Amino acid sequence: GNRGPGRIPLEWTSRLQLALGAAKGLAYLHGTSNSTLSHQHLTSSNILVDGEGNACISDFALLELVSPSPPSSSFSSGSHAAVAETRQRSDVYSFGIILLEILTGRPEVVHGEEDLAKWVQTVVREEWTSEVFDIELTRRGKGAEDEMFALLQVALLCVAQEPKDRPRMAVVYKMIEDIRERGNRRSRGSLSPSLHDHSYESSSPGLSDDTPTFTSC
């Protein structure tokens, strides 16, 4: 993407660390208060970075966090849970868009053009997947291609058209954590499993939904 003069593109490990931190925070939010909380306004602009390079999520619905409204007599607890589930799945979609921005270096929409998710899905469908990635990643991320493709798989799961097909954030966090561990093994000289040998689409249902801990900024 066009970063403007004087802006330095982030290298792969920094981008992956930011993705992991943001996933951890959103998974924590979704796992609080019997999993009824959601962000509802998640974009890359409210993912902040502290002085140590850690991602922090801001601008979530504080009113809901402080005093979540109980279901009224005309609004059953089942309906309340269904609304909460829908909102969380919408958060997952928004997080998938953030992952695509991290991978492509593009904003969600450019001057009224096709939105980012549709563009990436089209490119992948036509088997030009390598064209998706930010050119700075391909230049500076030599050796990390497997991890990039794996994170792209996670992003595409998150932006699935049907909300029910999107993974929970706790699962997304575990998947990204696994990608980071694969990168750590690679940097230590261990062989990283091929992307073709490890499909997140097939393995994600077996991952634990345990909520990770998170320290906010």
C-alpha positions in Angstrom: 0.0 0.0 0.0 0.9 3.7 -0.2 2.4 4.5 3.2 3.4 8.1 2.4 6.9 9.6 2.6 9.1 8.8 5.6 7.0 5.8 6.8 8.9 2.6 7.5 7.1 -0.6 6.7 6.9 -3.2 9.5 8.8 -6.4 9.0 7.0 -9.8 9.3 7.8 -10.7 12.9 6.4 -7.3 14.1 3.2 -7.7 12.1 2.7 -11.2 13.4 3.3 -10.0 17.0 0.7 -7.3 16.6 -1.8 -9.7 15.1 -1.2 -12.1 18.0 -1.6 -9.4 20.6 -4.8 -8.1 19.1 -6.3 -11.6 18.8 -5.4 -12.2 22.4 -7.2 -9.1 23.6 -10.3 -9.7 21.5 -10.4 -13.4 22.7 -10.2 -12.1 26.3 -13.1 -9.7 25.7 -15.3 -12.4 24.2 -14.5 -14.7 27.0 -15.5 -12.3 29.7 -19.0 -12.2 31.4 -20.1 -15.6 30.0 -19.0 -14.7 26.5 -21.7 -12.0 25.9 -19.3 -9.1 25.3 -18.2 -7.8 21.9 -16.3 -4.9 20.5 -18.7 -3.9 17.7 -16.5 -1.2 16.3 -13.2 -3.0 15.6 -11.0 -1.5 12.9 -7.2 -1.2 12.5 -7.5 2.4 13.7 -8.4 1.3 17.2 -5.6 -1.2 17.5 -3.0 0.8 19.4 0.6 -0.1 20.0 2.4 0.6 23.3 6.1 1.5 23.7 7.1 -2.1 23.7 5.4 -2.9 20.5 2.4 -4.7 22.1 -1.1 -4.4 20.5 -3.9 -2.9 22.6 -7.6 -2.7 21.7 -9.4 0.5 22.3 -12.8 2.1 21.8 -14.9 -0.9 22.6 -18.4 -0.6 24.1 -17.6 0.5 27.6 -21.3 0.9 28.6 -21.8 -2.8 27.8 -18.8 -3.7 29.9 -19.8 -1.6 32.9 -23.5 -2.4 33.0 -24.6 -5.0 30.4 -28.4 -4.8 30.1 -30.2 -7.9 31.3 -32.7 -9.4 28.9 -36.2 -8.0 29.4 -39.3 -10.1 29.8 -40.1 -9.5 26.1 -36.5 -10.5 25.1 -35.7 -14.0 26.1 -32.3 -15.0 27.4 -32.0 -17.2 24.3 -32.5 -14.3 22.0 -30.0 -12.2 24.1 -27.4 -15.0 23.6 -28.1 -15.1 19.9 -27.6 -11.4 19.5 -24.3 -11.7 21.5 -23.2 -14.5 19.3 -23.9 -12.6 16.2 -22.0 -9.6 17.4 -19.0 -11.7 18.3 -19.0 -13.3 14.9 -19.1 -9.8 13.4 -16.0 -9.0 15.5 -14.3 -12.0 14.0 -15.0 -10.7 10.5 -13.6 -7.3 11.4 -10.5 -8.9 12.9 -10.1 -10.9 9.6 -10.1 -7.6 7.7 -7.4 -6.3 10.1 -5.3 -9.4 9.3 -5.8 -8.8 5.6 -4.6 -5.2 6.0 -1.5 -6.5 7.9 -0.8 -9.0 5.1 -1.5 -6.8 2.0 -0.5 -3.4 3.2 -3.9 -2.1 1.8 -6.7 -0.3 3.6 -10.1 -2.0 3.8 -11.5 0.0 0.9 -9.5 2.1 -1.6 -11.4 5.1 -3.2 -14.6 3.2 -3.6 -13.0 0.2 -5.2 -13.8 -3.5 -4.4 -13.5 -4.1 -0.7 -10.4 -5.8 0.6 -12.0 -9.2 1.6 -13.6 -9.6 -1.9 -10.3 -8.6 -3.6 -8.3 -11.2 -1.7 -10.8 -13.9 -2.1 -10.8 -13.3 -5.9 -7.0 -13.3 -6.1 -6.8 -16.6 -4.1 -9.6 -18.2 -6.1 -7.6 -17.5 -9.3 -4.5 -19.0 -7.7 -2.5 -15.9 -7.7 -2.1 -16.0 -3.9 1.4 -14.7 -3.8 0.1 -11.4 -5.4 -1.9 -10.8 -2.2 1.0 -10.0 0.0 2.5 -6.6 0.6 5.6 -6.3 -1.5 7.6 -5.3 1.5 6.7 -8.6 3.2 8.0 -10.6 0.2 11.2 -8.6 0.1 11.9 -8.6 3.8 10.3 -11.8 4.9 12.4 -14.3 3.1 12.0 -17.7 4.7 8.7 -16.8 6.4 6.4 -17.6 3.4 4.8 -20.6 5.1 3.8 -18.4 8.1 2.4 -15.7 5.8 0.3 -18.2 3.9 -0.9 -19.7 7.2 -2.0 -16.3 8.5 -3.8 -15.7 5.2 -5.7 -18.9 5.8 -6.7 -17.7 9.2 -7.8 -14.3 7.8 -10.0 -16.0 5.1 -11.7 -18.2 7.8 -12.5 -15.0 9.7 -14.1 -13.3 6.7 -16.2 -16.3 5.7 -19.5 -15.1 4.3 -21.6 -17.1 6.7 -21.1 -16.0 10.3 -21.5 -19.6 11.6 -18.4 -20.6 9.5 -16.2 -18.1 11.3 -14.1 -19.5 14.2 -14.3 -18.1 17.7 -11.6 -15.6 18.7 -10.1 -18.0 21.2 -9.5 -20.4 18.3 -8.2 -17.6 16.1 -5.7 -16.7 18.9 -4.5 -20.3 19.2 -4.0 -20.5 15.4 -1.9 -17.3 15.3 0.0 -18.5 18.4 0.8 -21.7 16.5 2.0 -19.7 13.5 4.4 -17.8 15.7 5.7 -20.9 17.3 6.4 -22.3 13.8 8.3 -19.2 13.0 10.3 -19.5 16.2 11.2 -23.1 15.3 12.3 -22.0 11.8 14.5 -19.2 13.3 16.1 -21.8 15.5 16.9 -23.9 12.5 14.2 -26.5 12.9 12.2 -27.5 9.8 8.9 -25.8 9.7 5.9 -28.0 8.5 4.7 -27.1 5.0 1.5 -25.2 4.6 0.2 -28.1 2.5 0.8 -30.4 5.5 -1.1 -28.3 8.0 -4.6 -27.0 7.1 -6.1 -24.7 9.7 -9.5 -25.1 8.0 -9.5 -28.8 9.0 -7.7 -28.5 12.3 -9.4 -25.5 13.8 -12.5 -27.4 15.3 -10.2 -29.5 17.4 -8.5 -26.5 19.0 -9.3 -25.6 22.6 -11.6 -22.7 23.4 -9.8 -21.9 26.6 -9.7 -18.1 27.1 -6.1 -16.7 27.2 -5.1 -14.1 29.7 -4.6 -10.5 28.6 -3.2 -7.4 30.1 -4.6 -4.2 28.7 -2.6 -1.1 28.1 
